[in-house]
Amino acid sequence: MPITALSLPRSVSLSETVPPLVDPSRRSFCTQGCLSAAAVALASLSSGCGGGGSDSTSPGGSGSTGSPLASATGNVSGRVVSVPIDGSPLTTVGGAAVVRTSLGNYLLARTGQDTFTALTAVCTHEANQVSNFTGSQFACTFHGSLYTTSGSVARGPATRPLTSYPTTFAGNTVTFSV
Ligand code: FES
């Protein structure tokens, strides 16, 4: 007997007869699983690359890199820098300061009652600014190089000394030419 439209029980919608291709609970599980896996992968990549936010400015070596140097005022005339020491750490033997001038930044240390050293603040490793003092040595916080107050390398990765400039001291003012 031929099948006619009249012999079908009733109209049936597709949603009733075709099951969903993917179970909603299973789809949700896969989505969550993929997101979790991606998060884990990103986290491991980040740590694998040394991706900590402070790494670019953290010392690569071990040991202290001291504290940021106090600033002293530098007056520039031609290539001569004059630094009045009143009110700066340079009033005491063993003190040190950074002098920021239009000619560049310089490190000053008081090595005796009437003696000072003046050094460039440009690290000889990768030319970043040496900005810290340990109490006896200048420190570059970028990769941990340490310099004595006379500019010699006390700890690498720097291998060359800081450029130094002869100083004179009179009237509570340190003067040096660069
Ligand atoms: S720039 Fe690398 S230690 Fe100073």
Backbone and ligand atoms as CSV (ligand in chain L), in Angstrom:
chain,resi,resn,atom,element,x,y,z
A,1,MET,N,N,0.843,-1.181,0.000
A,1,MET,CA,C,0.000,0.000,0.000
A,1,MET,C,C,0.882,1.236,0.000
A,2,PRO,N,N,0.656,2.177,-0.940
A,2,PRO,CA,C,1.522,3.371,-1.021
A,2,PRO,C,C,1.381,4.250,0.210
A,3,ILE,N,N,2.495,4.848,0.576
A,3,ILE,CA,C,2.475,5.744,1.735
A,3,ILE,C,C,2.088,7.123,1.272
A,4,THR,N,N,1.155,7.683,1.895
A,4,THR,CA,C,0.724,9.037,1.563
A,4,THR,C,C,0.920,9.922,2.772
A,5,ALA,N,N,0.827,11.205,2.523
A,5,ALA,CA,C,0.963,12.162,3.615
A,5,ALA,C,C,-0.047,11.901,4.691
A,6,LEU,N,N,-1.183,11.347,4.288
A,6,LEU,CA,C,-2.228,11.107,5.272
A,6,LEU,C,C,-1.870,9.981,6.210
A,7,SER,N,N,-0.939,9.094,5.756
A,7,SER,CA,C,-0.605,7.969,6.613
A,7,SER,C,C,0.428,8.319,7.686
A,8,LEU,N,N,1.109,9.495,7.551
A,8,LEU,CA,C,2.066,9.890,8.587
A,8,LEU,C,C,1.321,10.334,9.825
A,9,PRO,N,N,1.826,10.042,10.988
A,9,PRO,CA,C,1.069,10.322,12.207
A,9,PRO,C,C,0.791,11.800,12.394
A,10,ARG,N,N,1.734,12.631,12.279
A,10,ARG,CA,C,1.542,14.067,12.438
A,10,ARG,C,C,2.836,14.741,11.991
A,11,SER,N,N,2.822,16.029,11.839
A,11,SER,CA,C,4.076,16.679,11.463
A,11,SER,C,C,4.995,16.685,12.675
A,12,VAL,N,N,6.231,16.409,12.414
A,12,VAL,CA,C,7.209,16.288,13.493
A,12,VAL,C,C,8.347,17.272,13.202
A,13,SER,N,N,8.691,18.030,14.170
A,13,SER,CA,C,9.773,18.990,13.948
A,13,SER,C,C,11.118,18.294,14.082
A,14,LEU,N,N,12.139,18.836,13.435
A,14,LEU,CA,C,13.470,18.250,13.474
A,14,LEU,C,C,14.029,18.193,14.889
A,15,SER,N,N,13.728,19.212,15.662
A,15,SER,CA,C,14.306,19.244,17.000
A,15,SER,C,C,13.823,18.088,17.853
A,16,GLU,N,N,12.688,17.528,17.480
A,16,GLU,CA,C,12.195,16.392,18.259
A,16,GLU,C,C,12.834,15.096,17.829
A,17,THR,N,N,13.219,15.021,16.546
A,17,THR,CA,C,13.685,13.736,16.038
A,17,THR,C,C,15.195,13.629,15.951
A,18,VAL,N,N,15.902,14.761,15.778
A,18,VAL,CA,C,17.364,14.692,15.633
A,18,VAL,C,C,18.020,15.104,16.940
A,19,PRO,N,N,18.744,14.220,17.554
A,19,PRO,CA,C,19.424,14.590,18.805
A,19,PRO,C,C,20.535,15.594,18.509
A,20,PRO,N,N,20.842,16.475,19.456
A,20,PRO,CA,C,21.926,17.432,19.244
A,20,PRO,C,C,23.233,16.693,18.984
A,21,LEU,N,N,24.070,17.262,18.084
A,21,LEU,CA,C,25.320,16.606,17.722
A,21,LEU,C,C,26.248,16.486,18.917
A,22,VAL,N,N,26.229,17.503,19.758
A,22,VAL,CA,C,27.109,17.480,20.932
A,22,VAL,C,C,26.263,17.759,22.151
A,23,ASP,N,N,26.385,16.933,23.106
A,23,ASP,CA,C,25.670,17.118,24.367
A,23,ASP,C,C,26.094,18.445,24.990
A,24,PRO,N,N,25.137,19.321,25.367
A,24,PRO,CA,C,25.505,20.619,25.940
A,24,PRO,C,C,26.444,20.504,27.127
A,25,SER,N,N,26.232,19.496,27.950
A,25,SER,CA,C,27.110,19.378,29.115
A,25,SER,C,C,28.517,19.002,28.681
A,26,ARG,N,N,28.609,18.198,27.623
A,26,ARG,CA,C,29.929,17.820,27.121
A,26,ARG,C,C,30.613,19.028,26.471
A,27,ARG,N,N,29.863,19.846,25.739
A,27,ARG,CA,C,30.435,21.042,25.102
A,27,ARG,C,C,30.990,21.983,26.170
A,28,SER,N,N,30.212,22.151,27.216
A,28,SER,CA,C,30.653,23.016,28.295
A,28,SER,C,C,31.931,22.484,28.921
A,29,PHE,N,N,31.973,21.141,29.089
A,29,PHE,CA,C,33.164,20.530,29.683
A,29,PHE,C,C,34.392,20.801,28.827
A,30,CYS,N,N,34.229,20.650,27.487
A,30,CYS,CA,C,35.362,20.865,26.586
A,30,CYS,C,C,35.833,22.313,26.631
A,31,THR,N,N,34.876,23.247,26.653
A,31,THR,CA,C,35.239,24.666,26.685
A,31,THR,C,C,36.046,24.981,27.932
A,32,GLN,N,N,35.555,24.518,29.071
A,32,GLN,CA,C,36.265,24.764,30.325
A,32,GLN,C,C,37.640,24.121,30.307
A,33,GLY,N,N,37.681,22.881,29.797
A,33,GLY,CA,C,38.950,22.165,29.767
A,33,GLY,C,C,39.977,22.873,28.915
A,34,CYS,N,N,39.521,23.374,27.737
A,34,CYS,CA,C,40.454,24.056,26.829
A,34,CYS,C,C,40.971,25.344,27.461
A,35,LEU,N,N,40.072,26.082,28.117
A,35,LEU,CA,C,40.494,27.328,28.754
A,35,LEU,C,C,41.510,27.054,29.852
A,36,SER,N,N,41.260,26.012,30.645
A,36,SER,CA,C,42.184,25.681,31.726
A,36,SER,C,C,43.544,25.293,31.160
A,37,ALA,N,N,43.531,24.489,30.092
A,37,ALA,CA,C,44.790,24.057,29.498
A,37,ALA,C,C,45.559,25.256,28.953
A,38,ALA,N,N,44.843,26.188,28.348
A,38,ALA,CA,C,45.511,27.378,27.802
A,38,ALA,C,C,46.131,28.197,28.921
A,39,ALA,N,N,45.390,28.321,30.038
A,39,ALA,CA,C,45.915,29.099,31.160
A,39,ALA,C,C,47.186,28.467,31.704
A,40,VAL,N,N,47.172,27.133,31.831
A,40,VAL,CA,C,48.354,26.428,32.336
A,40,VAL,C,C,49.518,26.615,31.379
A,41,ALA,N,N,49.242,26.520,30.068
A,41,ALA,CA,C,50.307,26.673,29.082
A,41,ALA,C,C,50.907,28.069,29.145
A,42,LEU,N,N,50.059,29.085,29.268
A,42,LEU,CA,C,50.562,30.457,29.341
A,42,LEU,C,C,51.397,30.667,30.592
A,43,ALA,N,N,50.924,30.110,31.708
A,43,ALA,CA,C,51.662,30.276,32.961
A,43,ALA,C,C,53.040,29.647,32.861
A,44,SER,N,N,53.109,28.437,32.248
A,44,SER,CA,C,54.413,27.780,32.164
A,44,SER,C,C,55.321,28.507,31.194
A,45,LEU,N,N,54.736,29.042,30.104
A,45,LEU,CA,C,55.544,29.825,29.167
A,45,LEU,C,C,56.119,31.036,29.866
A,46,SER,N,N,55.278,31.719,30.646
A,46,SER,CA,C,55.715,32.930,31.330
A,46,SER,C,C,56.871,32.643,32.262
A,47,SER,N,N,56.743,31.570,33.073
A,47,SER,CA,C,57.819,31.278,34.012
A,47,SER,C,C,59.035,30.755,33.281
A,48,GLY,N,N,58.832,30.033,32.186
A,48,GLY,CA,C,59.946,29.495,31.435
A,48,GLY,C,C,60.797,30.583,30.809
A,49,CYS,N,N,60.137,31.699,30.468
A,49,CYS,CA,C,60.865,32.798,29.835
A,49,CYS,C,C,61.442,33.740,30.871
A,50,GLY,N,N,61.284,33.435,32.134
A,50,GLY,CA,C,61.745,34.366,33.147
A,50,GLY,C,C,60.929,35.632,33.086
A,51,GLY,N,N,59.626,35.464,32.849
A,51,GLY,CA,C,58.764,36.600,32.563
A,51,GLY,C,C,58.332,37.401,33.754
A,52,GLY,N,N,58.957,37.289,34.859
A,52,GLY,CA,C,58.582,38.111,35.999
A,52,GLY,C,C,58.764,39.577,35.681
A,53,GLY,N,N,57.854,40.417,36.131
A,53,GLY,CA,C,57.883,41.808,35.745
A,53,GLY,C,C,59.122,42.545,36.193
A,54,SER,N,N,59.761,42.065,37.229
A,54,SER,CA,C,60.892,42.810,37.755
A,54,SER,C,C,62.219,42.346,37.170
A,55,ASP,N,N,62.191,41.331,36.303
A,55,ASP,CA,C,63.448,40.779,35.836
A,55,ASP,C,C,64.284,41.773,35.050
A,56,SER,N,N,63.624,42.697,34.342
A,56,SER,CA,C,64.402,43.596,33.513
A,56,SER,C,C,65.249,44.551,34.354
A,57,THR,N,N,64.869,44.719,35.598
A,57,THR,CA,C,65.644,45.624,36.424
A,57,THR,C,C,66.235,44.928,37.639
A,58,SER,N,N,66.132,43.629,37.689
A,58,SER,CA,C,66.669,42.909,38.822
A,58,SER,C,C,68.097,42.500,38.536
A,59,PRO,N,N,68.894,42.426,39.571
A,59,PRO,CA,C,70.278,42.015,39.358
A,59,PRO,C,C,70.360,40.575,38.913
A,60,GLY,N,N,71.261,40.321,37.979
A,60,GLY,CA,C,71.461,38.955,37.549
A,60,GLY,C,C,72.392,38.238,38.494
A,61,GLY,N,N,73.238,38.990,39.168
A,61,GLY,CA,C,74.156,38.376,40.096
A,61,GLY,C,C,73.530,38.228,41.457
A,62,SER,N,N,74.309,37.693,42.393
A,62,SER,CA,C,73.773,37.516,43.725
A,62,SER,C,C,74.275,38.652,44.615
A,63,GLY,N,N,73.644,38.796,45.742
A,63,GLY,CA,C,74.089,39.793,46.696
A,63,GLY,C,C,73.336,41.086,46.580
A,64,SER,N,N,73.613,41.996,47.532
A,64,SER,CA,C,72.881,43.247,47.616
A,64,SER,C,C,73.298,44.221,46.530
A,65,THR,N,N,72.349,45.025,46.117
A,65,THR,CA,C,72.673,46.139,45.228
A,65,THR,C,C,72.386,47.451,45.931
A,66,GLY,N,N,72.268,47.422,47.253
A,66,GLY,CA,C,72.182,48.643,48.037
A,66,GLY,C,C,70.878,49.399,47.882
A,67,SER,N,N,70.978,50.702,48.110
A,67,SER,CA,C,69.811,51.580,48.073
A,67,SER,C,C,70.060,52.717,47.088
A,68,PRO,N,N,68.980,53.314,46.601
A,68,PRO,CA,C,69.166,54.432,45.665
A,68,PRO,C,C,69.978,55.556,46.295
A,69,LEU,N,N,70.864,56.115,45.494
A,69,LEU,CA,C,71.707,57.225,45.957
A,69,LEU,C,C,70.880,58.493,46.126
A,70,ALA,N,N,71.256,59.286,47.109
A,70,ALA,CA,C,70.674,60.625,47.247
A,70,ALA,C,C,71.267,61.515,46.161
A,71,SER,N,N,70.533,62.547,45.833
A,71,SER,CA,C,71.011,63.473,44.797
A,71,SER,C,C,71.730,64.657,45.428
A,72,ALA,N,N,72.738,65.159,44.724
A,72,ALA,CA,C,73.402,66.410,45.093
A,72,ALA,C,C,73.293,67.337,43.888
A,73,THR,N,N,73.246,68.611,44.162
A,73,THR,CA,C,73.080,69.589,43.086
A,73,THR,C,C,74.397,69.856,42.387
A,74,GLY,N,N,74.369,69.826,41.077
A,74,GLY,CA,C,75.564,70.136,40.311
A,74,GLY,C,C,75.350,71.376,39.464
A,75,ASN,N,N,76.293,72.320,39.550
A,75,ASN,CA,C,76.229,73.528,38.725
A,75,ASN,C,C,77.239,73.380,37.597
A,76,VAL,N,N,76.769,73.614,36.394
A,76,VAL,CA,C,77.609,73.380,35.219
A,76,VAL,C,C,78.052,74.713,34.612
A,77,SER,N,N,79.351,74.771,34.297
A,77,SER,CA,C,79.885,75.916,33.559
A,77,SER,C,C,80.861,75.355,32.536
A,78,GLY,N,N,80.464,75.380,31.289
A,78,GLY,CA,C,81.285,74.727,30.268
A,78,GLY,C,C,81.309,73.241,30.529
A,79,ARG,N,N,82.525,72.702,30.754
A,79,ARG,CA,C,82.655,71.271,31.069
A,79,ARG,C,C,82.993,71.065,32.545
A,80,VAL,N,N,82.821,72.115,33.333
A,80,VAL,CA,C,83.157,72.039,34.761
A,80,VAL,C,C,81.878,71.888,35.578
A,81,VAL,N,N,81.896,70.911,36.492
A,81,VAL,CA,C,80.759,70.665,37.376
A,81,VAL,C,C,81.169,71.020,38.800
A,82,SER,N,N,80.385,71.875,39.450
A,82,SER,CA,C,80.654,72.262,40.841
A,82,SER,C,C,79.498,71.754,41.696
A,83,VAL,N,N,79.848,71.105,42.791
A,83,VAL,CA,C,78.829,70.481,43.645
A,83,VAL,C,C,78.986,70.961,45.088
A,84,PRO,N,N,78.145,71.888,45.532
A,84,PRO,CA,C,78.158,72.249,46.964
A,84,PRO,C,C,77.673,71.043,47.767
A,85,ILE,N,N,78.426,70.668,48.786
A,85,ILE,CA,C,78.077,69.426,49.474
A,85,ILE,C,C,77.120,69.627,50.650
A,86,ASP,N,N,76.903,70.889,51.058
A,86,ASP,CA,C,76.022,71.117,52.208
A,86,ASP,C,C,74.652,70.475,51.973
A,87,GLY,N,N,74.175,69.795,52.994
A,87,GLY,CA,C,72.851,69.170,52.902
A,87,GLY,C,C,72.828,67.862,52.145
A,88,SER,N,N,73.990,67.368,51.730
A,88,SER,CA,C,74.027,66.089,51.008
A,88,SER,C,C,74.769,65.049,51.851
A,89,PRO,N,N,74.722,63.770,51.480
A,89,PRO,CA,C,75.482,62.744,52.205
A,89,PRO,C,C,76.987,62.965,52.119
A,90,LEU,N,N,77.428,63.868,51.245
A,90,LEU,CA,C,78.863,64.103,51.060
A,90,LEU,C,C,79.468,64.904,52.199
A,91,THR,N,N,78.648,65.352,53.157
A,91,THR,CA,C,79.202,66.093,54.302
A,91,THR,C,C,79.947,65.162,55.246
A,92,THR,N,N,79.741,63.859,55.115
A,92,THR,CA,C,80.465,62.920,55.983
A,92,THR,C,C,81.337,61.994,55.138
A,93,VAL,N,N,82.498,61.651,55.702
A,93,VAL,CA,C,83.400,60.722,55.018
A,93,VAL,C,C,82.677,59.376,54.862
A,94,GLY,N,N,82.753,58.821,53.661
A,94,GLY,CA,C,82.048,57.563,53.371
A,94,GLY,C,C,80.722,57.802,52.678
A,95,GLY,N,N,80.304,59.063,52.622
A,95,GLY,CA,C,79.031,59.365,51.966
A,95,GLY,C,C,79.165,59.378,50.454
A,96,ALA,N,N,78.048,59.237,49.779
A,96,ALA,CA,C,78.051,59.235,48.312
A,96,ALA,C,C,76.742,59.824,47.812
A,97,ALA,N,N,76.790,60.322,46.589
A,97,ALA,CA,C,75.587,60.919,45.995
A,97,ALA,C,C,75.695,60.847,44.487
A,98,VAL,N,N,74.561,61.014,43.838
A,98,VAL,CA,C,74.543,61.115,42.381
A,98,VAL,C,C,74.275,62.578,42.032
A,99,VAL,N,N,75.004,63.077,41.057
A,99,VAL,CA,C,74.851,64.463,40.609
A,99,VAL,C,C,74.283,64.424,39.195
A,100,ARG,N,N,73.101,64.990,39.039
A,100,ARG,CA,C,72.464,64.994,37.718
A,100,ARG,C,C,72.672,66.362,37.086
A,101,THR,N,N,73.297,66.373,35.918
A,101,THR,CA,C,73.590,67.639,35.254
A,101,THR,C,C,73.193,67.547,33.782
A,102,SER,N,N,73.270,68.689,33.123
A,102,SER,CA,C,72.982,68.709,31.688
A,102,SER,C,C,74.063,67.974,30.889
A,103,LEU,N,N,75.206,67.720,31.522
A,103,LEU,CA,C,76.286,67.000,30.856
A,103,LEU,C,C,76.192,65.496,31.079
A,104,GLY,N,N,75.324,65.093,31.973
A,104,GLY,CA,C,75.196,63.684,32.313
A,104,GLY,C,C,75.116,63.520,33.817
A,105,ASN,N,N,75.010,62.266,34.238
A,105,ASN,CA,C,74.957,61.969,35.668
A,105,ASN,C,C,76.310,61.464,36.144
A,106,TYR,N,N,76.677,61.889,37.365
A,106,TYR,CA,C,77.988,61.539,37.920
A,106,TYR,C,C,77.818,61.039,39.341
A,107,LEU,N,N,78.714,60.128,39.714
A,107,LEU,CA,C,78.720,59.582,41.063
A,107,LEU,C,C,79.832,60.276,41.838
A,108,LEU,N,N,79.510,60.756,43.021
A,108,LEU,CA,C,80.511,61.379,43.881
A,108,LEU,C,C,80.593,60.579,45.171
A,109,ALA,N,N,81.809,60.383,45.653
A,109,ALA,CA,C,81.995,59.713,46.941
A,109,ALA,C,C,83.027,60.500,47.738
A,110,ARG,N,N,82.771,60.631,49.022
A,110,ARG,CA,C,83.747,61.284,49.900
A,110,ARG,C,C,84.623,60.207,50.506
A,111,THR,N,N,85.869,60.182,50.086
A,111,THR,CA,C,86.776,59.119,50.513
A,111,THR,C,C,87.668,59.528,51.680
A,112,GLY,N,N,87.669,60.809,52.014
A,112,GLY,CA,C,88.470,61.301,53.136
A,112,GLY,C,C,87.981,62.682,53.517
A,113,GLN,N,N,88.646,63.271,54.500
A,113,GLN,CA,C,88.212,64.588,54.974
A,113,GLN,C,C,88.207,65.609,53.839
A,114,ASP,N,N,89.219,65.526,52.983
A,114,ASP,CA,C,89.327,66.489,51.879
A,114,ASP,C,C,89.426,65.819,50.514
A,115,THR,N,N,89.085,64.562,50.447
A,115,THR,CA,C,89.227,63.845,49.170
A,115,THR,C,C,87.893,63.267,48.706
A,116,PHE,N,N,87.681,63.371,47.420
A,116,PHE,CA,C,86.446,62.878,46.793
A,116,PHE,C,C,86.801,62.150,45.500
A,117,THR,N,N,85.918,61.285,45.074
A,117,THR,CA,C,86.047,60.715,43.725
A,117,THR,C,C,84.811,61.093,42.936
A,118,ALA,N,N,85.011,61.336,41.654
A,118,ALA,CA,C,83.898,61.627,40.747
A,118,ALA,C,C,83.976,60.637,39.590
A,119,LEU,N,N,82.863,59.997,39.312
A,119,LEU,CA,C,82.811,58.941,38.295
A,119,LEU,C,C,81.602,59.141,37.393
A,120,THR,N,N,81.711,58.678,36.171
A,120,THR,CA,C,80.509,58.658,35.350
A,120,THR,C,C,79.510,57.679,35.960
A,121,ALA,N,N,78.223,57.976,35.786
A,121,ALA,CA,C,77.189,57.060,36.289
A,121,ALA,C,C,76.747,56.069,35.220
A,122,VAL,N,N,77.437,56.069,34.087
A,122,VAL,CA,C,77.057,55.154,33.002
A,122,VAL,C,C,77.794,53.832,33.186
A,123,CYS,N,N,77.039,52.788,33.443
A,123,CYS,CA,C,77.618,51.463,33.665
A,123,CYS,C,C,78.359,51.008,32.408
A,124,THR,N,N,79.525,50.398,32.608
A,124,THR,CA,C,80.317,49.948,31.457
A,124,THR,C,C,79.814,48.618,30.898
A,125,HIS,N,N,78.818,48.020,31.548
A,125,HIS,CA,C,78.293,46.758,31.015
A,125,HIS,C,C,77.391,47.017,29.820
A,126,GLU,N,N,76.235,47.649,30.071
A,126,GLU,CA,C,75.316,47.928,28.959
A,126,GLU,C,C,74.812,49.362,29.010
A,127,ALA,N,N,75.604,50.233,29.601
A,127,ALA,CA,C,75.355,51.680,29.560
A,127,ALA,C,C,74.079,52.127,30.284
A,128,ASN,N,N,73.614,51.322,31.228
A,128,ASN,CA,C,72.517,51.797,32.075
A,128,ASN,C,C,73.082,52.678,33.182
A,129,GLN,N,N,72.202,53.363,33.893
A,129,GLN,CA,C,72.644,54.277,34.942
A,129,GLN,C,C,72.958,53.519,36.233
A,130,VAL,N,N,74.115,53.781,36.777
A,130,VAL,CA,C,74.461,53.260,38.099
A,130,VAL,C,C,73.796,54.196,39.099
A,131,SER,N,N,72.915,53.651,39.910
A,131,SER,CA,C,72.070,54.536,40.722
A,131,SER,C,C,72.031,54.174,42.202
A,132,ASN,N,N,72.691,53.076,42.584
A,132,ASN,CA,C,72.590,52.634,43.984
A,132,ASN,C,C,73.949,52.661,44.681
A,133,PHE,N,N,73.878,52.586,46.013
A,133,PHE,CA,C,75.089,52.568,46.831
A,133,PHE,C,C,74.881,51.567,47.954
A,134,THR,N,N,75.883,50.724,48.155
A,134,THR,CA,C,75.744,49.692,49.189
A,134,THR,C,C,76.221,50.178,50.554
A,135,GLY,N,N,76.834,51.368,50.572
A,135,GLY,CA,C,77.481,51.851,51.783
A,135,GLY,C,C,78.977,51.919,51.573
A,136,SER,N,N,79.465,51.138,50.588
A,136,SER,CA,C,80.894,51.189,50.266
A,136,SER,C,C,81.148,51.050,48.771
A,137,GLN,N,N,80.131,50.632,48.023
A,137,GLN,CA,C,80.300,50.425,46.584
A,137,GLN,C,C,79.098,50.962,45.821
A,138,PHE,N,N,79.363,51.390,44.598
A,138,PHE,CA,C,78.273,51.790,43.712
A,138,PHE,C,C,77.719,50.540,43.025
A,139,ALA,N,N,76.409,50.529,42.821
A,139,ALA,CA,C,75.769,49.340,42.258
A,139,ALA,C,C,74.873,49.697,41.084
A,140,CYS,N,N,74.995,48.886,40.054
A,140,CYS,CA,C,74.076,48.988,38.919
A,140,CYS,C,C,73.012,47.915,39.121
A,141,THR,N,N,71.771,48.335,39.222
A,141,THR,CA,C,70.705,47.385,39.555
A,141,THR,C,C,70.246,46.578,38.341
A,142,PHE,N,N,70.722,46.938,37.167
A,142,PHE,CA,C,70.222,46.238,35.974
A,142,PHE,C,C,70.698,44.796,35.925
A,143,HIS,N,N,71.981,44.580,36.161
A,143,HIS,CA,C,72.482,43.203,36.156
A,143,HIS,C,C,73.391,42.930,37.336
A,144,GLY,N,N,73.461,43.883,38.273
A,144,GLY,CA,C,74.147,43.619,39.530
A,144,GLY,C,C,75.619,43.971,39.595
A,145,SER,N,N,76.140,44.694,38.619
A,145,SER,CA,C,77.559,45.071,38.708
A,145,SER,C,C,77.803,45.991,39.901
A,146,LEU,N,N,78.958,45.816,40.531
A,146,LEU,CA,C,79.368,46.666,41.647
A,146,LEU,C,C,80.693,47.322,41.298
A,147,TYR,N,N,80.836,48.576,41.715
A,147,TYR,CA,C,82.071,49.335,41.489
A,147,TYR,C,C,82.528,49.905,42.822
A,148,THR,N,N,83.840,49.938,43.004
A,148,THR,CA,C,84.384,50.609,44.175
A,148,THR,C,C,84.189,52.116,44.010
A,149,THR,N,N,84.442,52.868,45.067
A,149,THR,CA,C,84.272,54.317,44.974
A,149,THR,C,C,85.351,54.957,44.088
A,150,SER,N,N,86.374,54.190,43.717
A,150,SER,CA,C,87.345,54.721,42.751
A,150,SER,C,C,86.993,54.297,41.329
A,151,GLY,N,N,85.916,53.520,41.176
A,151,GLY,CA,C,85.428,53.157,39.848
A,151,GLY,C,C,85.817,51.777,39.371
A,152,SER,N,N,86.664,51.059,40.126
A,152,SER,CA,C,87.062,49.713,39.700
A,152,SER,C,C,85.897,48.741,39.822
A,153,VAL,N,N,85.895,47.718,38.983
A,153,VAL,CA,C,84.839,46.704,39.041
A,153,VAL,C,C,85.074,45.804,40.259
A,154,ALA,N,N,84.072,45.723,41.117
A,154,ALA,CA,C,84.145,44.823,42.271
A,154,ALA,C,C,83.375,43.536,41.992
A,155,ARG,N,N,82.406,43.627,41.097
A,155,ARG,CA,C,81.625,42.441,40.699
A,155,ARG,C,C,81.029,42.695,39.325
A,156,GLY,N,N,81.117,41.695,38.456
A,156,GLY,CA,C,80.552,41.794,37.108
A,156,GLY,C,C,79.041,41.675,37.120
A,157,PRO,N,N,78.479,41.683,35.952
A,157,PRO,CA,C,79.104,41.379,34.657
A,157,PRO,C,C,79.974,42.478,34.045
A,158,ALA,N,N,79.959,43.683,34.555
A,158,ALA,CA,C,80.845,44.705,33.990
A,158,ALA,C,C,82.293,44.249,34.118
A,159,THR,N,N,83.099,44.602,33.137
A,159,THR,CA,C,84.516,44.217,33.173
A,159,THR,C,C,85.446,45.426,33.131
A,160,ARG,N,N,84.900,46.594,32.787
A,160,ARG,CA,C,85.732,47.804,32.680
A,160,ARG,C,C,85.349,48.803,33.766
A,161,PRO,N,N,86.314,49.550,34.262
A,161,PRO,CA,C,86.017,50.519,35.334
A,161,PRO,C,C,85.192,51.692,34.818
A,162,LEU,N,N,84.552,52.376,35.749
A,162,LEU,CA,C,83.856,53.618,35.420
A,162,LEU,C,C,84.896,54.695,35.148
A,163,THR,N,N,84.597,55.569,34.204
A,163,THR,CA,C,85.493,56.698,33.945
A,163,THR,C,C,85.514,57.597,35.166
A,164,SER,N,N,86.710,58.003,35.590
A,164,SER,CA,C,86.819,58.869,36.766
A,164,SER,C,C,87.391,60.224,36.366
A,165,TYR,N,N,87.106,61.212,37.177
A,165,TYR,CA,C,87.541,62.593,36.913
A,165,TYR,C,C,88.224,63.129,38.163
A,166,PRO,N,N,89.377,63.769,37.990
A,166,PRO,CA,C,90.062,64.366,39.145
A,166,PRO,C,C,89.174,65.441,39.772
A,167,THR,N,N,89.244,65.530,41.096
A,167,THR,CA,C,88.408,66.501,41.813
A,167,THR,C,C,89.267,67.462,42.621
A,168,THR,N,N,88.697,68.610,42.892
A,168,THR,CA,C,89.278,69.533,43.877
A,168,THR,C,C,88.177,69.855,44.874
A,169,PHE,N,N,88.608,70.246,46.086
A,169,PHE,CA,C,87.630,70.537,47.133
A,169,PHE,C,C,88.028,71.824,47.825
A,170,ALA,N,N,87.137,72.787,47.761
A,170,ALA,CA,C,87.404,74.077,48.418
A,170,ALA,C,C,86.072,74.749,48.690
A,171,GLY,N,N,85.990,75.403,49.844
A,171,GLY,CA,C,84.762,76.123,50.191
A,171,GLY,C,C,83.534,75.235,50.221
A,172,ASN,N,N,83.730,74.019,50.706
A,172,ASN,CA,C,82.634,73.050,50.777
A,172,ASN,C,C,82.020,72.732,49.413
A,173,THR,N,N,82.821,72.892,48.376
A,173,THR,CA,C,82.341,72.583,47.026
A,173,THR,C,C,83.339,71.664,46.335
A,174,VAL,N,N,82.823,70.585,45.755
A,174,VAL,CA,C,83.651,69.681,44.971
A,174,VAL,C,C,83.539,70.105,43.506
A,175,THR,N,N,84.682,70.163,42.841
A,175,THR,CA,C,84.687,70.574,41.436
A,175,THR,C,C,85.442,69.544,40.604
A,176,PHE,N,N,84.879,69.243,39.467
A,176,PHE,CA,C,85.575,68.350,38.540
A,176,PHE,C,C,85.199,68.720,37.108
A,177,SER,N,N,86.080,68.361,36.178
A,177,SER,CA,C,85.855,68.649,34.748
A,177,SER,C,C,85.580,67.338,34.027
A,178,VAL,N,N,84.644,67.390,33.074
A,178,VAL,CA,C,84.285,66.171,32.338
A,178,VAL,C,C,84.530,66.372,30.838
L,1,FES,S1,S,74.057,47.650,32.632
L,1,FES,FE1,FE,74.393,45.572,33.168
L,1,FES,S2,S,75.264,45.707,35.140
L,1,FES,FE2,FE,74.978,47.754,34.590
